[in-house]
Amino acid sequence: MSLHVETDLAHIQDFASQADKHGSSHFPIYNTATFDLKKQSGNEVYDYTRSGNPTREVLENLFTHVEHGAGCVCTHTGIAAVGLLFETVLKAGSHVLVEADCYGGTFRLLKIFEDKYNVTVHFKNFLHVDELEEVLQNHPIDLILCESPTNPGLKIIDLEAVGKLSKKYDSLFAVDNSLATFISQRPLDLGADFSLFSTTKYISGHGSVIAGAIVSKTKELAKEIGFYANAHGRSQNPMDVFLISLGIPTLKIRMREHEKNALVIAKFLEKQSYISRVNFPALTSHSQYELAKKQMDFIPGLFSADFVSIELAEKFIQKTKIFGEKCSFGSPDSRIEIPAKISHATFSKAELEAIGILESTVRFSIGLENVEDLIEDIQQALSV
Ligand SMILES: Cc1ncc(COP(=O)(O)O)c(C=O)c1O
């Protein structure tokens, strides 16, 4: 029987490879480095937690199922999932095609691969499919990588169109699904070979742990990823798996509330004279509103707003009481930050401008508070 995703999430313990003999309603935490090979009776055999652990497997089985993949590795951070992808599919001399509006940590990692491993990175605007095709025609691209929505530019990439290009030119295609999450969009159904994500964000949902995962489309790719995860020691520890699992059953209702609150605040900000632009795909004013609605079931509660001056943006950050000045997103508490100073500090001014980020752009991650309290906080912060 095929169940809706929220039913699967509510029954996360059913994704254990072996049923718990006590019938516990949450799966056990096997916090152990090693397993005794002589004492195992189930179908699965474990020897060492770096290569396999029954607790981690619950999350890996669940993510494989909900992302419609063939295998998953849970990693100790989200950026470790990105690194694991690079370690698996790139070699010296490889070419990578990347959406220029990518997470700052991914950008930094790509620069390292360029400098140390002679990898060529082609940063492009993925809204211009003709430019992507030109790169693919002229270079042997091993990997295409993008986020959608992008962070912090909030572009919506047409994943199906990029997926088709990747097949035409025989390149692997990976999507960072950290923002939308599998509750909203399934990149593997749209032509991607990998869906990877930071579970630190909406999936765990409580800002209490750092972790990530990478789901592969085929068993062969999953095996390769598993091999490098073990070789490089990328796998997630069982205690963190437990912490991540606590947020999972409520993912859908949280995403709905994040989107609802964010829409009220974005509409409010759109009317204010101190804001020159609000960039949120759930607003009809967003140039890709239609694609956003088609590609995602929920639009994540993250948007950016350009203040008319840097001084006002900074005053706003300092004076708000409920909004914390924090990076990251997807937590119950609302957060604001200036990407040029924090999450995207590794980008030069020109690189930021190329993706539409100004020094006065503030990124909002809207939480689960009462929305009227948030609006009141915004109003008091900017009153004279
Ligand atoms: C889109 C995206 N991918 C990956 C990461 C890295 O995740 P982590 O911080 O869990 O290492 C982040 C972190 O902010 C992110 O925003």
The ligand as a Tripos MOL2 file, in Angstrom:
@<TRIPOS>MOLECULE
LIG
   16    16     1     0     0
SMALL
NO_CHARGES

@<TRIPOS>ATOM
      1 C1         21.4950   25.1620    0.7730 C.3       1 LIG1
      2 C2         22.4660   24.6490    1.7990 C.ar      1 LIG1
      3 N1         23.1510   23.5200    1.5630 N.ar      1 LIG1
      4 C3         24.0340   23.0160    2.4440 C.ar      1 LIG1
      5 C4         24.2680   23.6550    3.6470 C.ar      1 LIG1
      6 C5         25.2690   23.0780    4.6110 C.3       1 LIG1
      7 O1         24.6210   22.4620    5.6750 O.3       1 LIG1
      8 P1         25.2450   22.3180    7.1540 P.3       1 LIG1
      9 O2         25.2700   23.6930    7.7250 O.co2     1 LIG1
     10 O3         24.2880   21.3940    7.8250 O.co2     1 LIG1
     11 O4         26.6110   21.7580    7.0080 O.co2     1 LIG1
     12 C6         23.5930   24.8420    3.9410 C.ar      1 LIG1
     13 C7         23.8380   25.5450    5.2100 C.2       1 LIG1
     14 O5         23.3680   26.6320    5.4710 O.2       1 LIG1
     15 C8         22.6730   25.3620    2.9930 C.ar      1 LIG1
     16 O6         22.0300   26.5130    3.2040 O.3       1 LIG1
@<TRIPOS>BOND
     1     1     2 1
     2     2     3 ar
     3     2    15 ar
     4     3     4 ar
     5     4     5 ar
     6     5     6 1
     7     5    12 ar
     8     6     7 1
     9     7     8 1
    10     8     9 2
    11     8    10 1
    12     8    11 1
    13    12    13 1
    14    12    15 ar
    15    13    14 2
    16    15    16 1
@<TRIPOS>SUBSTRUCTURE
     1 LIG1         1 GROUP 0 **** ****
